[in-house]
Amino acid sequence: MPARSAARPSTKARVKPAAARKAAARNAVAKPAAKTASKAAARAPAAKLPEWNLADLYAAIDAPEIAADLERLDSDCGAFETAYKGKLAEGVAAAGGGAWLAEAVRRYEAIDDLAGRLISFAGLVHAGNMVDPAISKFYGDVSERITAASTHLLFFTLELNRIDDAVIDRAMDDPALNHYRPWIEDSRKDRPYQLDDRTERLFHEKSVTGYAAWNRLFDQTVSSLRFKVGGRELAIEPTLNLLQDRDGVRRKAAAEALARTFKANERSFALITNTLAKDKEISDRWRGFADIADSRHLSNRVEREVVDALVSSVRAAYPRISHRYYALKAAWLKKKRLPHWDRNAPLPFAPTGSIAWPDARAIVLGAYGAFSPQMASIAERFFTDRWIDAPVRPGKAPGAFSHPTTPSAHPYVLLNYQGKPRDVMVLAHELGHGVHQVLAAGNGALMAPTPLTLAETASVFGEMLTFKRLLEQARTARQRRALLAGKVEDMINTVVRQIAFYSFERAVHTERRSGELTAERIGELWLSVQGESLGSAIEIKPGYETFWMYIPHFIHSPFYVYAYAFGDCLVNSLYAVYESAAEGFAERYLAMLAAGGTKHYSELLKPFGLDARTPTFWNGGLAVIERMISELEAME
């Protein structure tokens, strides 16, 4: 039972919605983006952004319940080891072995839930303020306690996986154990790569001073960086936000400030990257993984051939998608080529002003409610019950995520909301994760988590619902063009950019096997994949070679990034099914989310007639982006 990282997004998709809120969610109406933005710009003062209430987990970092639960965790883990270590094979083979093992799994699951509550609270508090020494110490101490306690549990899945298939199959004739069949079968897929008990324990215990420590160093380093822009010292989130400023001078200044600070810290980021890549290589070698990304594919429960087909399809489509779109955008901005800091520049025909928080809430809940009142009702709880932390604060984790915590509690969403249209889409994205996590929670701590590939489906689908809702309400060609262009940019960032990231990671990890990489060499690999994916319409200026340094996925979840492209192309195909046969679709879709980790992605897609193993599946998803670009070109 590895300790879970609370500050990383959406890796696992998890009570009951309040019936009284269904009507309000159903009646929420989304407004056209231009109208919403103009109203928001005129509103003063701005609505106060919500901060989450973590008391549903624990009241504070010094709450006595935390100490009590840590003691209980130590006791429960020790008692579990005493009761079952070295006894699984004999116990399962004996008469009534199915019921006996089911009781063991229930106890294991209860411990997992308790540990999940503890590490989730510690991680969420830390994400809210990564530079406070007391919070950092608390997070580190809780992580160490959980890692130490859970060493007593390592034997369980190792012994379980050594039991013969025939014996396990007979035991699962018992209904109590058969309930856990998905988790047991899923765990047994790891059998070829598990090591002996002592080695597994060593890997587990050293994780605190190994990759987990380097992850923490990366987070604290990024959060503490300051960037000098126009005489002001800014944290990373507002600096990155300036890359979407309407003033080209400010965009350039922000890009140069990012490059300067990253350059000054390049040795630290190169050391972190090299160390974690070597750490992964050692683990992969000991476990016998053939390819550098195979461990990720295994955890995602997706075949390497499927990912390779996705990557090949996207890379082949670069000229038809990103190269083509950026040439179009350069013309809109009246430039032959766009410097890299203009890649996400606001479009000249996009609405001005900011979108106030109440309007963002209405837009997303309206879109969700039009699709499914149940989905909107679940999403509304994030607002009414304070499950969202939205403001930008010094020391707060950059970006956004929805963390599932544990099934006995509920998810929490972190945002850095600054009122841009893209921020509304991020809200829709993270609430998609949140709805998924709430629905899947009924499967329990062991079977609620969803592989990364499917975990991104709900989030991207939430974005698509919001986009389509706004597109339907567009009143002018200008509004429609702004919405289409914004969605194309989002899709390029989700599909093209993430596959480029994946290619970059493959290059770094492959070359690391031959020795350390300098920051300069990592930058060269970065520029190579970026040039291929962006095309000639984007002019990569000096300084951009450092921009790999701040991306957390490379550090926290190696090769995670292809899950975004997987999810986006999957959602494009899903939405096409919805548009052609909407009757009963919402029920099937919510049932897919509620399955959590109990079914393989291929089984979940069957009711929709989709098969991700075929090349046409990925090309069909990419064709949706191409059609949008064609419509934009026709508007010219």
N, C-alpha and C positions, 0 to 999 in steps of 0.2 A: 504494500500500500504506500506508494510514493507520496511524499508531501506535495500538495497541489500549489501551484503558483497562483496567487489571487490577483495579481496585477496584470495578467495577460489576457487578451481578449478572446472571447468567443471560441474557445477550443472545445467547449462542451455545451451542447444544447440541452431548461428544466421547468390556500391555494386557489383555490377555487375562485373564479371571478365573481365579484359581487353583482348579483342580479339587478340590484337597484341602479347600477351604473350603466346598464345596457342601453337604456333609452337615450341617455345623454350622449353616449358614444355613437349611437346610430344617427342622432340628429346633428352631430358635429359636421360642419360644412367647410370643405377646403376652399380657399380663395385663390384666384389667379395670382401667379407670383408677382407680376408687376404691380397689381393693385395692392397686394399685401405689403410689398416693400415700401410703396409710397406712403401708405397709412402708417407703417411702423416708423418711417423716418420722421413723420410729423408728430409722433407721440412723445410726450415728455411728462414726467421722467420715464425712463425705461423700466419695464417690469423687473422685479427682483428675481434673479435666477435661483432655482432651488438647490439646496445642498442636502445630500442624503442623510438619513437617520439610521445609523448603524446599530441602534439599540436593540433591534430585532435579533442581532447576534449577541452583542455584549454592550453594556452601558458605557464603558471607557476602558482604556488600556490597563488601568489599575483596579478594575472591577474584581471583587473577590471570586466571582463565578469563574473567571479565567483560571486562576490558580487552582480552584477546585476541579475544574474540568481537565486541566493538565495532569493533576494527580490521578483523576479517574482514568484518563487515557493510559497513563503508565500502568496502573493496576489492571485494567482490562486487557491490555496487550500482554502483560506478563501471565495473567491467568489463562488467556487464550493459548499461549505457547505451551504452558504446562498441560492443558487439557488435550491438545491435539498433535503436538510435534512428535514425529516418528510413528504416529498411529493411524494415519489416513488410509494407507493401503489396506491394512487389516480391518479397520472400521468399515470401510466401504464394501469390502468383500463379504463381511459377515451378514447374517440375516438382519433385515431392517436397515441395511447400510445406507439406503437412500434417505430415509428420515433422519438418520444420525448425521449424515453429511449436510443435509438441508439446515439442521440446527446450527452446525458449525458455520455455514455460509451466512446465516442470519446474524450470528454474533460478529462475524467479520465485517458484515455490512454496517452494523450499528457502530462499530469502532470507526469505520471509514467516515460515517456521517459526522461523528463527534470530531474527528481530526479535521474534516472539511470545514466545520464551523469555526474551529480555532484558527486555522491557517487562512481562511477567507477573511475573517475579521482583521487579523494582523496585516494581511496583504492589502486590504482596502484602506485601512488607516494609513499605511505606508504610501499607497498610491496618492492619497490626498495631500501628503506632505513628505516628500522624500529627502528633505534636507534637515529635518528636525532630528537632532541626535537622540533624544529620548525615544522617539517613534522608531528610528532606525534600530536602536538597541532592542526595543520590544519585538520588532519584526524578526530580527536575528535570533533572539532568545527563543521565541515561539517556534521558529523553524527548526532550531537545533533540538528542542524538546520533542517535537513531533518526529523528527528523523530518528532520534534515539529510541523513542517508544516503538516506532514502527519496525525497527530491526527485529523485534520479537515476532513479527508477522511474515517475514520474508519466506519462511519455510512453507507457508500454506500453499501458495500457487505453485511453488516448485515441486512439492510432494504431489499435489493434485495432478500436475501435468505428467508425472511419471507413472501414474496408474494406467493400466491397459485400457484401450478404447472399449473393449467388450465389457469390462467390469463397470466402467462409468456408464455405458449405455444401459446396462441392466439396472443400475442404481437409479437412473433417471426415469425408470418406470414408476417410481414413487412420485405422485403429483407435487408434493412439497419441494422435492429437488428439481423436478421438471420445470418448475417456475423459473429456476435460475439457469436453465439450459442455454439461453443466449450468452450469458456471461461465462459459463463454463466452457462452451465451445469457442468463444472468442479468446479466452485465456489460453486455451490449448494450442492456438495458432502460434503462440510464442515458443512452443516447445523446442523447435530446432535451434533456438538462439539463447536458451537459458544456460547458465553456468552452474557449477556446483554451489552448494549452500554457502560455504565460507567465502568464495569469491563474490557471490552476489551480495553478501553482507558487507564485504569490504567496499565494493562499488557504492553501495547504499550509504554507508557511514561517511565515506570520503566525499560524497556529493556536497556536503555542507561546506567543506573547505576547497572543493573543486569547482565544478561548473556553476553551482548555486551562488558561490561567493563572487565569481566573475560576473554573473548576471546582475547581482546587487551592485557591484562596483560600476558597471555600465549605467545602470539606472541613476545612481547618485551622481555620477559624472555628468551625464546629460542634463539632469535637473539643475545642477549647480552652474552650468555654463551661462555666460552672459555675453550678449552681442551688442556692440556699439553701433547704433543706427541714428544718424542725425543728432548726435550729442546725447542720446538716451541709452541707458544700459537695459537691454531687454532680455527676458528669458527666451527659451527656444520657441515656445508655442506662439507668442505674439510676433516673433521674428519671422517664422515660417508663414504666418498669416499675412504678412506684408507682401509676400510673393503673389498674393491675389489682390493687391491694392490697385486702385484705378490709376494711380500716378506711377508712370514708368520709372521716374527718377527714384521713387521710394522702393520699387521692386528691385531695381539694380543695387541700391544701397543695402537692402536686406540680404541679397544674394552675396554681395561682397563681404558683408559682416559675417555671414555664416561661414564663408570660405576662410576668412582670416582666423576666426576662433577655432574652427575645425583643424586648420593647418597647425595652429599653435598647440593643439592637443593630439596630433596625429600619432605620436609614438604610443600614447596610452591606448587609443582605439585600435592601433595595429597589434599591440600586445594582447589586448582582450580577444581580438578576432583570431589571432594565431593560436593562442592558448586554447580557446574553445574548439577550434577546428581540430587541433591535435588531440584534445580530450575525446572528441567524437570519434576520431580515427582509431584511437586505442580501444574504445568500447566496441566499435564496429568490428575491429580485427579479432578481438577476443570472442565476440559473439558469432562471428562467421558470416556477416553480411557481405554480399558480393559487390554491391554498388553503394556509393556514398549516400544515396537517398533511400535505400531500401528500408532502413529502420523507420523512416517517416511514412513510407508507403504501407508498411506493416501496421503502424499505429493508426493510420487512416483507413485500414482495411480496404485498400484499393490496389489493383494490380499495377506493376511497373509499366506494362504495355499500354494500359489505359492512360497513364500520365504521359508516357512518351508520345502517344498519339495526340493528346491535347497540346503538348509543347510544339510538336511538329506542325500541327494545324495553325496554331497562333503565329509561329515564326514565319510560316509561309504567307500568312495574311498581313504581315507588317506593311507591305507596300499598298495593299488595298484598304487599309484601315488608318493606322497612325500616320504614315507618310502622306497619305492623301488628305487626311483631315488637317494636319498641321500646315500643309501648303495652302489650304483654304483659309485657315485662321490667319496666316501671315498676310494674305490678301485683305482680309477684313481689317487688320491693324495697319494696312498700307505699308508693309515691309516686304522686302524680298525674302529675308530669312529672319526668324525669331531668335533672339538670344535666349539662352536657356531659362533666364529669369522671367521671360514672357510666356513660357509654356502654359501656365495656368492663369495668365492675365485675364481680367474680366473682358468680356466681349463688348464692342462698342454699342451694340443694340440690346445688351442685357439691362435689366432694371437696376436703377440706382437705389441707394438707401439700404437700411438693414431691416431684417425681419425680427420683430419682437417675439419674445418667448411665447406669449399666449397665442400668437398667430401661428408659430411653428407647431405648437401643440394641436391647434385646430386643424391645420393642414394634414398632419400625420394621422390623427385619430379619425378625421373625415375619410381619408383614403382607406384606412383599415376597416372602418365601419361599413363603407360601401361594399367591400369584399365580404366581410363576415362580422356581424355584431359581436360574436364571441371573441374574435381576435381583437377588436377594438376595446372590448370590456377588460380583457387581460392587460392590454397596453395602458389603459387609463390608470390602472392601479399604480403604475410606476410614477405617475404624477401625484395622485391623491395620497398615496402612502409614503411618499418621500423615498423612493428607491432610485432617484437620479441625483447626481452631483454635476451641475452644469457650469459653474463659473470658472474663469481662468484665474489661477492663483499662483503666486511665486512658490516654487517647490513642488507643485502638483505634477503628476505624471502627464506627459504630453499625449495627444491623440485621444482615442476613445475606445471603450470596451464595454461589454456586458459580461459580468462574472456570475456564474450560476450559483455560487456558494455551495449549498448542500440542500437536498430535497426537503429536509425538515425546516428550512427557512425559505428564502426566495432570492432571485437574482438582484444585482445592483448594476446600474449603468453609470459609467463615468464619461463625461463629455468635456470639451473646452469650447463652449458655445459663444460665438462672437457675432451672430446675427447675419451671416452670409447665407445665400441660398444653399451652398454646399453643406452648411451646418445643419440645415433642415433635413437634407438627405442622410447625413450622418446620424441624426436623431432617428429617422425612419429605419436606418440600417441596424442600429443597436437595439431598438425596440423589437425588431424582427428576431434578433437573438434572444431577447428577453422573453418574448411570447413562446418561442421554441423551448426555452429552458423551463418555463412554468409548465407547459404542456407535458414535457418529458419527465418532470419530477416524479410523477406517479409510478415510474418504473423502479424507484429506489436508487440509492447511492451508487450501486454497482452497474446498473443498466440505464440510468438516465443519460450519462455522457454520450455525446454523438461524435463520430469521427469528423475531423476538420473539414473534409470535403462536403459532407452534408450539413455541417454546422453553419457553413456560409450560405446555404440555400435560403434559409428563412430570412436572413438579413438582407440579401440581395433582392429577394422577392418583395420584402417590405419597401425597399427603395423603388422597385418597379411599380408597385401599386401607387405610391405617392406621385411618381413621375406621370403615370398614365392619367391619374386623377387631375393633375394640373394641366396636362395637355388637352384633355377633354374640355376644360373650362377656359382655355386660351381664347381670347376674343379678337385678336388681331394676328396678322401674319408675323408681325414683329415679335409678339409674345411666343408664338409657336416656334419661330426660328431660335429664340433665346433658350427655350426649354429643350429643343432638340439638340442644339449645340452643347448645352450643359450636360445632357445625358450622354452624348457621345464622348465628351471629355471624361466623365465618370467611368464609362465603360472602358475607355482606353487605359485609364489609371488602374482599373480593376483587372483587366485582361492582359493587355499588351505590357504594361509596366510590371505587373507581377510575374509574368513569364520571363521578362528580361531580368528581374530580380533573381528568379530561380536559376537562370542561365549563369548569372554572376556568381551565385553561391556555388554552383557546380564547378565553375572555373577556380574559385578560391580554394575550395576543399580538395579538389583534385591536385592542384599545384602544391598545396600545403603538405601533401604526402612526401614531397621531395625536399622539404625544408621550409624554414620560415619565409614569409613574404614581407618585404618592406612596405611601408605605407604607400610609397611611390608605385610599387608594383601592383598593389591592390587597386590603386587609383587607375592604373592603365587597364586593368581588367574591367573595372567599372565603366570607363569611357568606351571601351570596345563594345560592350553589350548595349550601352545607352545609344551609341551612334547607330548600331544596327536597328534598334527598335524605333528610334525617333525619326530617322530619315534626314535628308539634306535640308529640309525646311527649318530645322532647329539648329542654330549655331551654338555649339558648345564652347563657351568662353573659359579662359583660365579661372581656376577655382572650383569648377564643377567636379573635378576629379576627387574632391574631398567629401562629396555629398553622400557617400555610402556609410559614413561614420555614425549617423544618428538613427538609422533604421533599426528599431528594436527586434523585428522578426528574425534578423540574421543572428541575433544573440540569444534570444529566448526560445525560439522555435525554428531551428534550422530546416529549411526547405518547406516551411509552412506555407509560403506565399502562393504556390500553385493552387492552393485551395480556393483562393479568391477567383481565379480564372475558371476553375472547375465549377464553382457555384454560380458565376455569372452566366456562363454558357448553358449550364443546366437550367437556370431560371428562364433564360430566353426560350428554351424549348418548352419548359413547363407553361410559360405564359401563352405560348402559341396554342397549346392544348386548351388552356382556359378560355381563350378568345373564340376557339372553334366549337367548344362544348362546355359552356359554363355551368350547365345544370349538374348539380352534385359535386362540382369540382372543389368548392371550399371545404366540404365535409371530408373528401378524400385527402385534401392537402393538410388539413389539421390532424387527421389520423396519421399521416406520414410523420408530422412533427411529434406527435404524441408517442410514436414508437421509440423515440430516443435511440439508444444503442442496441435495441433488441433485434434489429434486422439489418442485413447487408444492403448497401445502397441499391444494388441491382434488383433486389426483392421489393424495395420501397418504390422504385420507379415503374414496376410492372403495371400497376393500376392505371398509369398514365400512358402506357404504350411506348415507353422510352427505353433505349438501350445504349448506355455510354460506351460500350465496347466497339461500336461501329464508327468509322471515320465521318460518316454523314451526320452523326449526332453533333460533333464539335463544329463541323463546317456549317451546320444549320444555325447554331448559336451565333457564330461569327457573322453569318449572313444578315442577321438582324441589325448589327452595327453598320454593315455596309449599306443596307437599305436606308438607314437614317442619314448617312453621309450623302447618299444619292439625292435624298429629298432636300438636304441643305444646298447641294450644288444646283438643284433645279430652281431653288428660290433666287439664285443669283441672276 
